[in-house]
Amino acid sequence: MTTTGGEKPIAFLDLPAQQRRLGAPLRQRIDTVLEHCRFVLGPEVTELEERLAQWGGVAHCVGVSSGTDALQIVMMAENIGPGDAVFLPAFTYTATAEVPLLLGATPVFVDVDPATFQIDPANLRQRIEKVRSDGILRPRALVGVDLFGQPAPWDALRSIAADYDLFLMDDCAQSFGGAYHGRKLGAEATATTLSFFPSKPLGGYGDGGAILTDDAERADLYRSLRTHGEGKTRYEVLRTGMNGRLDTLQAAVLLAKLDVFPEELARRDAIADAYDAGLRGVVTVPARVPDSASAWAIYSILFRNSAERAATQERMKAVGVPSAIYYPLPLHHQPAYQPHHDGVALPVAESLSQRILALPIHPELTDAEVARVIAAVRG
Ligand SMILES: *Cc1c(COP(=O)(O)O)cnc(C)c1O
C-alpha cells in the first residue's frame, strides 16, 4: 500500500518487529521445549505460574488455555449456573458475557463511566437492586473488567460485592501490568483472569491464559477443572471439568516476554503521554483512573459524534495510519446478548461505541511514527 506521503503504513500491532526485538532469548526458550518435548503443562508452565503469581502479588497461579477458559473455570468452580445473575460491564469484549451464558447463567449488563470507560458503581447498585426486586434471578457474581489497561474501581466493587454477597472476580485480560493504589493488578478480587492472546500487553504466540488467586483451595479446584476434573491421579475424575491446559510453548514465549515486560510497559506509557500532549484539545484524550498505572492495551480517544470519527478514520487510513474501534456495539445490543438483556438503556456505553477510536500503542512504535499518528488525527 502506498500512502499520500509515500510513507510505509504503520502497523496496529507489529509482531514481526517484536520477534526481532526479543531475539535469541526467545529462540532459546522455544528450542528448550523442542528438546524436552513436554508440550502440555511442561516445566516452563510451572516456571511461568511462579513468576506470574509473584508479579501479581498472589500465592497461586494456574496456567490455562485462554482468557475465556480462565473465566469459565473460575465460574465453574463457583457452580455459577441457571438462575444466577452475573453482573458485568456492557462495554467490554464479548468473552466476559459469553461465559455466564455458556454455563446457563444470565449476564446483567451495567453501564460504564464516561471518562474512564470502567464499570460505573452507581449504575451497578441500581442494576443489582432491580434484579433483587424482580425476584427472578439470584445475584451471584460480579466481574470487574480492567478495561484497556486501566483498573476498574476496585474499592467500590469490593464494597458492593460485600453488601450483596457476590463472588468477585477480575477480568484482567487487557490490563495485567497495570497497577492500582501502587499495587500491581492481580490481587483485587478473589480470582483474577489473564489472557495471553497475541494482542494483549503480555501476549504469547497463540492462545493462553491464567488464573491468579490467594485461595489455595480454589487454586486446587482450578487445576482439577483445567484437566477434566481430575483428582489425585489422572484416572480419578472428581467433577465435570474441561480441557483448559496451557501449552508449554506458549509459556516459553511468555517467559521470554516477561523479561522485557517492564520496558515494554514504560514504552507504552511514554507513547500514551505523547498522544495526550499532541491531541489534548483536539479530541478527548483518555482520562486516567486516579492513583493507577495503565498497561495501555488500548489507547482510545473520543470524538463528539460518529461522523467526526468516521471522517478522521478515513483521513488516517489515507496516510497509512491504522485505527480500530473497541467496541462498535455495546454488548447488550449484540444480537447474541440482546435477547438476554432486560431492555434497560445503558446510555454511556451506547454513546461511547459511537464516538470511540483506538490508536496504535505497541512498544515497537518509533517516535516518528507516534508523531505521524498525532498529525493524522489532527488533520
Ligand atoms: C481478550 C479478552 C478476553 C478473552 O481472552 P482470550 O484469551 O482471547 O480468550 C476476555 N476478556 C477481555 C476483557 C478481553 O479483552
The ligand as an SDF file (V2000), in Angstrom:
LIG
                    3D

 15 15  0  0  0  0  0  0  0  0999 V2000
   -9.2400  -10.8090   25.2850 C   0  0  0  0  0  0  0  0  0  0  0  0
  -10.2440  -10.7510   26.3650 C   0  0  0  0  0  0  0  0  0  0  0  0
  -10.8070  -11.9200   26.9120 C   0  0  0  0  0  0  0  0  0  0  0  0
  -10.6000  -13.2720   26.3260 C   0  0  0  0  0  0  0  0  0  0  0  0
   -9.3050  -13.7130   26.2670 O   0  0  0  0  0  0  0  0  0  0  0  0
   -8.9180  -14.8650   25.2170 P   0  0  0  0  0  0  0  0  0  0  0  0
   -7.5550  -15.2670   25.6690 O   0  0  0  0  0  0  0  0  0  0  0  0
   -8.9440  -14.2670   23.8590 O   0  0  0  0  0  0  0  0  0  0  0  0
   -9.9030  -15.9700   25.3740 O   0  0  0  0  0  0  0  0  0  0  0  0
  -11.6690  -11.7850   27.9850 C   0  0  0  0  0  0  0  0  0  0  0  0
  -11.9910  -10.5840   28.4820 N   0  0  0  0  0  0  0  0  0  0  0  0
  -11.4930   -9.4400   27.9750 C   0  0  0  0  0  0  0  0  0  0  0  0
  -11.8880   -8.1430   28.5910 C   0  0  0  0  0  0  0  0  0  0  0  0
  -10.6100   -9.4920   26.8950 C   0  0  0  0  0  0  0  0  0  0  0  0
  -10.1340   -8.3460   26.3790 O   0  0  0  0  0  0  0  0  0  0  0  0
  1  2  1  0
  2  3  1  0
  2 14  2  0
  3  4  1  0
  3 10  2  0
  4  5  1  0
  5  6  1  0
  6  7  2  0
  6  8  1  0
  6  9  1  0
 10 11  1  0
 11 12  2  0
 12 13  1  0
 12 14  1  0
 14 15  1  0
M  END
$$$$
